[in-house]
Amino acid sequence: MALKTTPWDSADYLKTEADINAYLDACFEEAGDDPGFLVHALGVAARARNMSQLARDTGLTREGLYKALSSNGNPSFGTVLKVADAMGYRLALVSKQVKPGRRAGERTVVPGGTGKRRAAQAKQG
């Protein structure tokens, strides 16, 4: 007897907003430079929510969203931005030079003052 399998759909397992956030974080971390993977992940998250409501919020048709966010879809950047916005997300560019946990332009604050003052305090004992 042949083994019977069913297709896997990650959207079936994304029950809460926390699940969707964790899924998208993991996908964006793993995607590297594969935009198709990112669009597919956004589509999975969209299916986990209400695709009809998302279509209304973006001003696109439900069928158009399914097609654009499918594994064979090739949505415009504008469509991706509309979907992300309607889902409550925003896309941001983050400098590769900035260490995680810090924002570009932020200075590191050292307890006890500036580096010069702290060095002088250390000499004084």
C-alpha positions in Angstrom: 0.0 0.0 0.0 1.3 3.4 -0.9 1.9 6.1 1.7 -0.7 8.8 1.5 0.5 12.3 2.2 -1.1 15.7 2.3 0.5 19.0 1.2 2.1 21.0 4.1 0.7 24.5 4.6 2.5 26.6 7.2 -0.5 29.0 7.3 -2.5 26.2 9.1 -0.2 26.5 12.0 0.0 30.2 12.4 -2.8 30.7 14.9 -1.8 33.9 16.8 -0.2 37.2 16.0 2.9 36.0 17.9 3.0 32.9 15.7 2.9 35.1 12.6 5.5 37.5 13.9 7.9 34.6 14.8 7.3 33.0 11.4 8.1 36.2 9.5 11.1 37.0 11.6 12.5 33.5 10.9 11.8 33.7 7.2 13.4 37.1 6.9 16.4 35.9 8.8 16.8 32.8 6.6 15.9 34.3 3.2 19.2 35.8 2.4 18.9 37.4 -1.0 15.9 35.4 -2.2 13.1 37.8 -2.7 10.7 35.0 -3.8 11.1 33.4 -0.5 10.2 36.6 1.3 7.1 37.2 -0.9 6.1 33.6 -0.3 6.5 34.1 3.5 4.3 37.2 3.3 1.7 35.2 1.4 1.7 32.5 4.0 1.2 35.1 6.8 -1.6 36.7 4.7 -3.4 33.4 4.3 -3.1 32.8 8.0 -5.0 36.0 8.5 -8.1 36.9 6.5 -7.1 37.3 2.8 -10.5 38.8 1.9 -10.0 41.6 4.5 -6.5 42.1 3.4 -7.7 42.5 -0.2 -10.1 45.2 1.0 -7.4 46.9 3.1 -5.0 47.0 0.1 -7.5 47.9 -2.6 -6.5 44.8 -4.5 -8.6 41.8 -5.5 -8.4 38.6 -3.4 -7.5 36.6 -6.5 -4.8 39.1 -7.4 -3.3 38.9 -3.9 -3.3 35.1 -4.0 -1.6 35.2 -7.4 0.9 37.9 -6.4 1.9 36.2 -3.1 2.0 32.7 -4.5 5.3 30.9 -5.0 5.1 31.7 -8.7 4.0 35.3 -8.1 6.1 38.3 -8.9 4.5 41.3 -7.2 5.6 44.8 -7.6 7.4 46.4 -4.7 4.4 48.6 -4.3 2.2 45.6 -3.8 4.6 44.2 -1.2 4.5 47.5 0.6 0.7 47.7 0.5 0.4 44.1 1.9 2.9 44.7 4.6 1.2 48.0 5.6 -2.2 46.4 5.7 -0.9 43.6 7.9 0.5 46.1 10.3 4.2 45.9 9.3 6.7 48.3 7.7 9.8 47.4 5.8 12.9 49.1 7.0 16.5 49.3 5.7 19.0 48.5 8.4 22.7 49.2 8.0 24.9 46.2 8.0 27.5 48.2 9.9 25.3 48.8 13.0 25.5 46.1 15.7 22.2 44.4 16.6 20.3 46.2 19.3 21.7 49.6 18.3 20.2 52.1 15.8 22.3 54.0 13.4 23.4 57.4 14.8 23.0 56.3 18.4 26.0 56.8 20.6 27.0 54.2 23.2 26.4 55.6 26.6 28.9 54.4 29.2 27.8 54.5 32.9 29.9 57.0 34.8 30.4 59.5 31.9 32.6 59.8 28.8 35.6 57.7 28.1 38.1 60.5 29.2 36.2 61.1 32.5 36.0 57.4 33.2 39.7 56.9 32.5 40.5 59.8 34.9 38.2 58.2 37.6 39.9 54.9 37.1 43.3 56.5 37.7 42.1 58.1 40.9 41.1 54.8 42.2 
